[in-house]
Amino acid sequence: MHFVPNSVAKFCTSRLWWVLLLVLALPGCGGEEVPRLVDYFDDLEFDAPTDATVEVAVGRYRVPVSVPDRSKPEPEWRQLKFALYVVTAETKKKSLAEAFEGRRGPFQDSVLKIVRNVTADELEDPRLASVKMRLTDMARMQLGEHRVQQLVIVELLDESI
């Protein structure tokens, strides 16, 4: 058996003790901190509250539409009646109204053209999603991308002629 001096044994065990403590303590140090939702919200900057929105009337329409009927040789004639509103920020209401007044004729002609070209499948959609999308794109081009948030079709009536 080997004899180790008492001071050397104490040195080795104390060193071993410190190394063991460091190894156990390292995983808690400098690890990646998991982001918290509260911290995320604190980092967000809100420049200004969202603008209140208003609806600006851009006309009431009665549009005759020819819809092909697969069961009949002749198309079916229907009339779509509706009111159209543009949703915009309250701060842009005046400039939107002025833009509409300046382009009233071309705007209304474009609405008629889009609605007259509606298909039977599009009329089956109760929300008229594809028609609204085309109308919204046209309104943004004519009245200004920054003014038009969306279009609202109300009082929709679809009747046979």
ABEGO torsion letter per residue (X at the ends): XBBBBAAAAAAAAAAAAAAAAAAAAAAABGBBBBBBAAAAAAABBBABBBBBBBBBBAEBBBBBBBBBBAABABBBBBBBBBBBBBBBBAAAAAAAAAAAAAAAAAAAAAAAAAAAABBAAAAABAAGAAAAAAAAAAAAAAAEAAABABBBBBGBBBBBX
